[in-house]
Amino acid sequence: MTATGSPPSDYRLLVPRDWFRIDLTRERWRGQLKTFVDKEFAGSGSSPQVARGIWATLRNTAENGLAHGALEFYLRTESPDDATPPASLLISWPPVPRGLAPTPDELADTLGRRAAPGTEVDVVDLPSGRTVRVRTETNLDFHLHMPGGAGYLHLAFSTPLSGTQGPMGNLCEAMAHSVRWL
């Protein structure tokens, strides 16, 4: 664990092997995303329009994430015969001037005021430190407060088919608990 006074140089996160990783810091991310969609829909019986729709949704998610500091994008198909987008994890480090990030309690208060009805916002203690967790029916976000005033590492899970309650939600929680600063 990195000392409180110095920011980490990296993080480590445990992700199951069946999640497809796309490195958004490299220009080849579009090709990696196309490989995932082609592989998942090959022989699935789904129409080409469904595959194109999933491709467009995932591409737009990645592009929007890149505009907000996204680093990695993980995907896992929950039902290859369905037109539902796969479960995903988008990891971002939104730029914040060092030392100007709000405390976890302040961030939770701000996110709670902006949240839609039914959204759960709380502060939890993870092995990586104080973390703001935001849960809806299909999304689970973790804003991990980084040591040394470096801001927040944002883990944005989306589980459109299985939801955040149950086994997939538990897996997302476990992945967030695995984060360690290097």
N, C-alpha and C positions, 0 to 999 in steps of 0.2 A: 504494500500500500504506500502510495506517495504521501509525503508529509503535507500537512495542511497548507504550508506556506508556498510550496512550489507546484506549478501546474504539471499534469501528467504529459508525457510525450506521446502516449498511445493508450489504447484500451484493449482488453481481451474479452471476448464474448463467446460463450459456448452455444453453437447452433447445431441441431441435428443434421446428420449427413444427407437426409432426403430433402433438405431445403436447398434450392438452386441459388447460388451467390452471383450477383452482378456488381462489379466494381465500378461505381459511378465516377471515380476519379480518373478514369481512363476513357479515351475517345471511343473505344470499341464497345461500349456498353450497349448500344443499339443492336449490334450483331449478337451479343450475348442474350439480350432480351428476345430477339427473333428466334434464336436457337431454342430457348425455353419454350416459346409458344409453338413452334413447329414440332418439337419433340412431344409435347403434351397433347397436341391435337392430331398427331399422325395416327391414323387408324381408329380414331375415337368415334367416328360416325357423325360428328358434328359438322355443320355446314361451314364452308370457307368464310361466310359472313360472321359466324360466331367467333372464329379464330381471329379475324381482322378486328372485330369489336373488342376482344380481350387484349389484343396487341395494342390498339389505340388507347384503351384505358390504362394499361400498364405503362406505355410510353409517356402519356400525359402525367401520370403519377411521378415517374422518374424525372421528367423535365421540371415539373413544379417543385419537386424535392431539391433538384440541383439549384434552383433559384433561391433556395433557403438553406444551403449548406449541406446537402445530402452527400454521404460518403459511400454507403453500401445499400443494396436492395436485395432482400432474400425473398424467394417465392416457393410456395409448396401447394401443389394442386390437391384440393380436398375431394373433388369429384370430376374426373376427366370427361365424363359424358354430359356435363352440365355447362350451361352458359355463364355460370357464376365465376367471377374473377377468383384467382387463387388466394390462399392466405398469404399475407406478406408482412415483411418487416422492413421498414425504411429507417436507416440510421443517419441522423444529421447532427451537425455541430454548427448551429446558427451563429454567425459572427456577432459577438458582443464585445465592446471594449473591455479590456481586462479590469476587473474590479467593479464594473458597473452592473453586473447581473443581480437581480433581486434575490433575496433569501428564499429558500423553499417555501416558507410560510407566506411570504408576500406574493410569490408566483402562484401558489395554490389559491390565494384569495382572489387574485386578478382573473385566473382561469375559471374559478367558480362563479364569479359574477358574469362572465361572458358565456358560460355553458348553457346548453339547451336544457330544458326541464328533463329530469330523469338521469342526467349525467352525474356520476360520482366523481368527486375530486377530493383527494386526501394526500397527506404527506406520510410517507412510510420510510422506515430505516432499512436500507439494503446494505449488503456487505461493502458496496462502493460508496455509501454515504446517504445523506438525506435526499429523498427523491419525491417528486410530485407525480402522483399516479392519477390518470384521468381515464375513466371507464364508461363506455356506452355499450349498447347491446352488441355491436360488431367491431368496435375499436377499443384498443387499450394502449394508451400512451404513457411512457415513463420519461420524465425530465430529470436526468441524473445530475445533481449538482457536482460540478467538477472542482477538485482541489485547486487552491492557488488563485481563485477568482477568475478562472478561465471560462466561466459560463456554464452551459448545460449541454450534455449529450442527450439527444432526443431519440428514443426508440418508439417508433410508431407502428404498432401491430394492427393489422386489419384481418378479421376472420369473418368474411361475409356469409359463409355457409353454416359454420358450426357455432358462431357467436363467441363471446368472451367468458361465458359461464360454462363450466364443464372441462373436459380434457384438453381442448385446444387452448382455452384461457389459462388453464394450469400450466401448460407448456410455455406459453408466453411469459407468465410470471416467473417460471424457472429460468428462462433465458435472461430475463432482466436481473434476476438474483445472481447470475453467473458473472456479471460485469466486474472486471478488476482493472484498476489503473496501473499503467506501466510507466 
